[in-house]
Amino acid sequence: MPRADAPIQKTEYRLYVIHVFSSLFLSDYFYCTRIPRGPQLFFPIVPAAGERSIQNMEPLPRTGRGLNANQLKLIAVAAMVVDHCTAFLFPLVPEAWLLRLIGRLTAPIMCFFIAEGFAHTSNLRRYLGRLLLAALVSHVPFVLCHGGLSSFWNTSSVMWTLFLGLAALAFSANPRYPVWLKCIVVLACCALAWRSDWSWYAILWILGFGLFRQDRKRAFAVFAAVGACYAVKGLAVPSLFTISYFGVFLAIPLLLLYNGTHGTRSRALQYGFYWFYPAHLLVIWWISLLLQTP
């Protein structure tokens, strides 16, 4: 009588610390497991049935107090609009550094909810597809605000960075792959995001929030370490504007207020940001043209 296959045992995770080149600080922990390896497609990102991943984790504890996901996202969007209006329309006003300081909290909140979205999504490929489509749609509006079409190949929007961050997290959370391969993929994503908005900092924030989703202390330790690298970059040009780089840390108290709930379910809120982002950049670009008209 043929022997029945042994059930997959509860996975055992180990933490690995990765140190990357002296010019690029990377302190990410990857989850690995010993599991039977079956047939698979070339580098499948989505874990096979029965395998543990970040997506299978228990939901975050819910409290009745604090801010829900929708409220935090709206705060991030409002700060983003303030930041972009200041950067592209009124960069020389004396209060610019303060307004940019407020705007810096947007990217960390966006990265946090990319990791949350990964943990909750029922269709990772569709999630990746939405971000990639948003990156393509946002590219022209973004380059128009950053020097015109002459910079078409020189930079890209934060949507591209968020797409790469989600891809890096999905690959890193897949227990099929060894740590060395995960390191290569993360480095490749960081390299591809190097010239885009928020660069490799956002990639590592997404990894930190995603891989340490159940361990807030470590998640915020990774965030603080990468945020410090970002803030120190601003010290290269000493001025009052340098203070604005430290605005990323304004996101910490807001994220600590997250109560683990989504808020009102609405397709307008769920998908609105994907279209609001390129639309608001086009509006700002159009206003900038009007302001330049004699």
N, C-alpha and C positions, 0 to 999 in steps of 0.2 A: 504494500500500500504506500503510495507516494507520501513523503513527509510534507506536512503543511508548512508554508512559509512562516517563520517566526515573526510575531508582531514587532513593529518598529518601537523600540524602547524610547522612553522619554529622553529627549535630547539633552546633551550636556554642553553648556556654553563656556567658553574660556575667553578671557579678554586679552587682546594683544595691543601693545602700544607701538605706534609706527612713527618713526622720526624720518622726515624727508629733508631734502637738501637744506643747506644753511640759509639759503635765501627764501625758503618756503617752509613756514612752520605748520606742521601737521601733527596733531595728536588725536587720532581717531581710534576707536576700539571696534574690532570686527567680531561678529559672532560666528563661530564655527561649530561644526558638529560631525560626529561620525555616523554616517547613515549609509545604507546600501545604495550603490550607484546603479541606476537603470538606464535604459535608452533615453536620450535627450536630444533636443535640437541644439544647434550651434549657439552656445552661450545664452540659454534661456534665462530671462530676467525673473519671470514669475516662478516661485517655488512650486514643485510638483505636489500633488495631493499627499497628505500625511507628513509633510516636512514642516518643521517649526520655522517660523520667521517672525520678524517684527510685526507683521500684519496680524499674527495670531495672538498678540499680547492682550492682556486684560485691559479694559477701558480705564482711563484715568479716573480717580475718585471724583465724584460729583458733589458739589456743595451748593446750597441755595444762595450763597453770597458771591460777590465778585462780579466778573464780567464774562459774558458768554462769547463764543467765537465770532458771531456777527458783530457784536459791539467792538471787539478788538480789531476786526478787519476794517470797520468804518473809521475807527480812530487812525489806523494806518493809512487809509486812503486820504483822509483829510490832511494828515501830516505830509503825505506825498505831494498833494496839490500845493500846499504852502511852500514846500521845498522847491518844486519845479517852477512855480511862478516867480519865486525869488531868484533862482539860478538863471532863468532864461529871459525874464522881463525886467527885474530890478536888482541886478547883481551888485550895484555900487551903492545902494542905500546903506546908511550907517548901521541899520538893524539887521543887515543881511546875515551876519554870523549867527544871530539868535534864531532867526527863522530857519536857517539851514540846520542848526542844532536840533530843532524840533523835528525837522524832516528826516533826520538820520534814524529815527526809531522805526521807520516804516520797514526797511529791509529785514531786520531781525524778526519782526512779527510775521512778515510774509514767509520767511524761512521756517519759522515755527509751525505755521499752518500747512506748509508743504509736507512736513514730516507727519503732522496729524492727519492730513489727507491720505498719505500713504498707509497709515495704520487703519484707516476706516474704509478705503475704497474697495468696491467689489469688482472693479475692472481696471487693473493697473495700466493695461495697454491704452485704454481710452483716456485715462488720466494723463498719461504721457503725451498722447496725441493732441489733447486739448492745449497743453502747455506749448507743444511744438507749433501748433497752428497759431496760437497767440504770439509766439516769438516771431513767426514769419510775418504776420499781419502788422506787428508793432515795429518791425525793423525800419521801414521807411520813415514813419513819423519820428522815430527816435533819432535817426541820423539827420533829419531835417532840423531838429533842435540842437544838434551837436555839430554844427559847421556845414550842413548841407550834404548833398549827395556825393560830394567829393570824398567824404569819409565813409562811403557805403561799405567798404571792405575793411575798415579800420576798427570798427567798434560794433557793439550790438546791445540790445536792451536787456533789462533784468529778467525778462521772460525767458530769454535764451539761457541765462544763468540758472534760473529756477528749474528749467527743463533738465539741464545737465546735473543739477543737484539731486533731483528726484531719481534720475537714472543711476547716479552713483549710489544713492541710498538703496534703491531696489537691488542692485547688483551686490552691494555689501551685505545686505540682509539675507541673501540667498545662501543657505548652508551648503550648497553643492561645491562652492568654489574655495580653493585654498587662500590663505591670507595674502600670499605674494601676488596672486592674480588680482585680488581686490585692490591691493596697493597700486598696481599698474593702472587699473580702470579709474581709480580715484585721481591719480596723477594725470591721466589723460583728460578727464573731465575738467580738472583745474587748469590744464594747459589750454583747452578749448575755450574756457571762460576767462582767460587772462586779460583779454582786451575788452571784454563786455562789462556792463554796469555791475558793480559790486564784486566782480572778478572771483577769485578763488575763496574769498572770505565767506561768501554766501554758500558755496559748496560745502565748506567745513561746518558752517552753522547748521545746515540741513542734516548733515551726518550726525553731528552731536545731538541735536534734538531728536533725531529718529532712533539712533542706536541706543541712546540712554533715556528713552521715553519714560521708563519707569523709575529712573534715578535722577531726580531733579538736581541734586547737588553736582553730580558729574556732568549732566547736560549743561548746566550754567557755568561750570568750571571751563568746559570746552569753549562755550560761547565767550566767556570773559577773556580767555587766552587769545582767541582769534580776534576778538574785538580790540584787545590791547595792541595787537600787531597793526590793525587798521588805524587806530588812534595815533600810534607812534609815527605812522607814515605822514600824518599831517604836520608833525614837528619839523619836517624837512624845510618848511617855509614858515619860520616864526612870524606869527601875526595874530591878531584877535580872531581871525577866521579859523585858526588852528583849533580853537576850542570847540568848534562845531563838530569835529570828528568824534569827539567824546559823546556826542548825542546818541550813539548806538546803545549806550548803557541806560538811556531813559526807557528802553524797552523792558528792562528787567522787572521793575515794579509792576508794570502793566501785565506782563506774562505771568507773574506770580499771583495776580488776581484772577487768572483764568479759572473758571469753576468747572471745567470739563463738559459743559453743555454746548449745544450748537446754537440754540436760539430758534427764532421762527424759521421754519422750513420754507424757502422761497427760491424758485428758479432764478428770479431776477437777482437775488443776492448771491446765489451760488455761481452763476455764470456772468453776472454783471461786470465784475472786475476785469475779466478777460477782454471785454470790449471797451470798458471805460478807460483802461490804460492807454491804448493807442488813440482813442478819441480825444482824451484831454491833452495829449501831446500835440495833436493836429490843431486844436483850438489855441493852445499856447503859441505854437509856431505862427498861426495866422495873426494873432494879436501882436506878436513881435514884428511882423511885417507892417502892420498898421502903424505901430509906434515909430518905425523907421521912415515912414512916408513923410516927406516935408510938408 
